[in-house]
């Protein structure tokens, strides 16, 4: 894992639009223990330590919420990352899915969920909702919301919606700051699918 992260670090270091700040030693050690490397988005945000620390704390608290199914939230998170184009979030989201012992076959297919046959109707509707929330402006419909609300219940629905909104903030901040994939998902046994090219888009190969 560390070797993979170092390789990706060398590839992506020039992508950062702001030099990395030095983290406190204890936080750095905790990050390495949790991820196998230091997340570059944390190092960038550490230029404002109060903001960075409170962002980490909110993310940790959000991780303890339990009204909505963990797998649904994970798939929604990765669907947002794929749509916004945050390779770091997609990378670490898949890595965390493995740590949470979620279905890696399904998690690996999130970037191409519309053409994959591994997802249930509910999972597909949750990812469609995550994408609709991520559109600018949002394209959520009354029917779409009501359908999920009926199946999930009020507590899970507001939790899922809040998680998607938080992920939108994080993904957009990462993209704007130039934070890219560090190779966290390389530790997973099943490769993460490529994000399908949108019709009319130029190839980045």
C-alpha positions in Angstrom: 0.0 0.0 0.0 2.6 2.7 0.9 4.5 2.0 -2.3 1.4 2.4 -4.4 0.6 5.6 -2.6 4.1 7.0 -3.2 3.8 6.2 -6.9 0.5 8.0 -7.2 1.9 10.8 -5.1 4.6 11.3 -7.7 2.1 11.3 -10.5 -0.3 13.7 -8.9 1.9 16.1 -6.9 1.8 18.8 -9.7 -2.0 18.7 -9.7 -2.3 20.4 -6.4 -3.2 24.1 -6.7 -2.0 24.9 -3.2 1.1 23.5 -1.5 0.5 21.0 1.3 0.7 22.2 4.8 2.6 20.3 7.5 0.3 18.3 9.7 0.8 17.7 13.5 2.8 14.5 14.0 0.0 12.8 15.9 -2.6 13.5 13.2 -0.2 12.4 10.5 0.4 9.1 12.4 -3.4 8.6 12.8 -3.9 9.2 9.1 -1.3 6.7 8.1 -2.7 4.2 10.4 -6.2 4.6 9.0 -5.4 5.0 5.3 -1.9 3.7 4.8 -0.8 7.2 3.8 -1.5 10.9 4.5 -4.6 12.2 2.5 -3.5 15.2 0.5 -6.9 16.9 0.9 -6.2 17.1 4.6 -2.8 18.5 4.1 -4.2 21.2 1.7 -7.0 22.1 4.1 -4.5 22.3 7.0 -3.6 25.8 5.8 -6.7 26.6 7.9 -6.3 24.2 10.8 -9.6 25.1 12.5 -11.6 24.5 9.3 -9.7 21.3 8.6 -10.2 19.9 12.1 -13.9 20.7 12.2 -14.3 19.2 8.7 -12.7 16.0 10.0 -14.9 16.0 13.0 -18.0 16.5 11.0 -17.0 13.7 8.7 -16.4 11.4 11.6 -19.7 12.2 13.2 -21.5 11.6 9.9 -19.8 8.2 9.8 -21.7 7.3 13.0 -25.1 8.0 11.7 -27.1 4.8 11.3 -30.6 5.6 10.1 -29.7 4.9 6.5 -28.1 1.7 5.2 -24.3 2.0 5.1 -24.0 0.4 1.7 -26.6 2.8 0.2 -24.7 5.8 1.6 -21.4 4.4 0.2 -22.9 3.9 -3.2 -24.4 7.4 -3.2 -21.0 8.8 -2.1 -19.2 7.2 -4.9 -21.9 8.1 -7.5 -21.4 11.8 -6.5 -17.6 11.5 -6.8 -17.9 9.9 -10.3 -20.3 12.6 -11.5 -18.3 15.5 -10.1 -15.1 14.0 -11.3 -13.4 13.7 -7.9 -10.9 10.8 -8.4 -9.7 11.2 -4.8 -13.2 10.7 -3.4 -13.9 7.7 -5.7 -10.6 6.2 -4.8 -10.9 6.5 -1.0 -14.7 5.7 -1.1 -13.9 2.3 -2.6 -11.1 1.7 -0.1 -13.5 2.5 2.7 -16.1 0.2 1.3 -13.6 -2.6 1.6 -12.8 -1.6 5.2 -16.5 -1.6 6.0 -16.9 -5.1 4.5 -19.4 -3.9 1.9 -20.0 -5.8 -1.4 -16.9 -4.9 -3.4 -18.3 -6.3 -6.6 -21.1 -3.7 -6.4 -18.9 -0.9 -5.1 -16.4 -1.5 -7.9 -19.3 -1.0 -10.4 -20.6 2.3 -9.1 -18.8 4.5 -11.7 -20.8 2.6 -14.4 -23.9 1.8 -12.4 -26.3 2.8 -15.2 -25.0 0.0 -17.5 -24.2 -2.5 -14.8 -26.6 -5.3 -13.8 -25.4 -5.9 -10.2 -27.5 -3.4 -8.4 -31.0 -3.7 -6.9 -33.8 -1.2 -8.0 -33.4 0.6 -4.6 -29.6 1.0 -5.0 -30.1 2.3 -8.5 -32.7 4.8 -7.4 -30.4 6.0 -4.6 -27.5 6.6 -7.0 -29.9 8.4 -9.4 -31.0 10.6 -6.5 -27.4 11.3 -5.6 -26.7 12.4 -9.2 -29.8 14.5 -9.3 -28.8 16.3 -6.1 -25.3 16.9 -7.7 -26.6 18.5 -10.9 -26.4 22.2 -11.2 -29.1 23.2 -10.5 -30.4 20.1 -8.7 -32.8 18.0 -10.8 -34.5 16.1 -8.0 -38.2 15.6 -8.7 -41.1 15.2 -6.3 -41.8 11.7 -7.6 -38.2 10.7 -7.1 -38.1 12.0 -3.6 -41.4 10.5 -2.6 -40.5 7.1 -4.0 -37.4 6.9 -1.9 -39.1 8.4 1.2 -41.7 5.7 1.0 -39.1 2.9 1.0 -36.5 4.4 3.4 -38.6 6.4 5.9 -38.1 10.0 7.0 -35.1 9.5 9.3 -33.1 7.6 6.6 -34.2 10.0 3.9 -33.0 13.1 5.6 -29.7 11.3 6.6 -29.1 10.1 3.0 -29.8 13.6 1.7 -27.5 15.3 4.2 -24.7 12.8 3.4 -25.0 13.5 -0.3 -24.9 17.2 0.3 -21.8 16.9 2.5 -20.1 14.7 -0.2 -20.9 17.4 -2.8 -19.1 19.9 -0.7 -16.1 17.6 -0.2 -15.8 16.5 -3.8 -16.1 20.0 -5.3 -13.5 21.3 -2.8 -11.1 18.5 -3.8 -11.5 19.1 -7.5 -11.1 22.9 -7.1 -8.0 22.4 -4.9 -6.5 20.0 -7.5 -6.5 16.9 -5.2 -6.4 13.7 -7.2 -6.4 10.0 -6.5 -3.6 8.7 -4.3 -4.1 5.0 -5.1 -5.9 4.0 -1.9 -8.2 1.6 -3.9 -5.1 -0.3 -5.2 -5.3 -2.3 -1.9 -8.7 -3.7 -3.0 -8.8 -7.1 -4.6 -11.4 -6.1 -7.2 -10.4 -3.3 -9.6 -12.5 -0.1 -9.5 -14.4 0.3 -12.8 -13.5 3.3 -15.0 -16.0 6.1 -15.2 -17.8 5.8 -18.6 -17.0 8.6 -21.0 -20.0 10.9 -21.5 -21.4 11.2 -25.0 -19.6 13.9 -26.9 -16.7 14.2 -24.4 -13.2 14.2 -25.6 -11.0 11.3 -24.7 -8.5 11.9 -21.9 -6.5 8.8 -22.7 
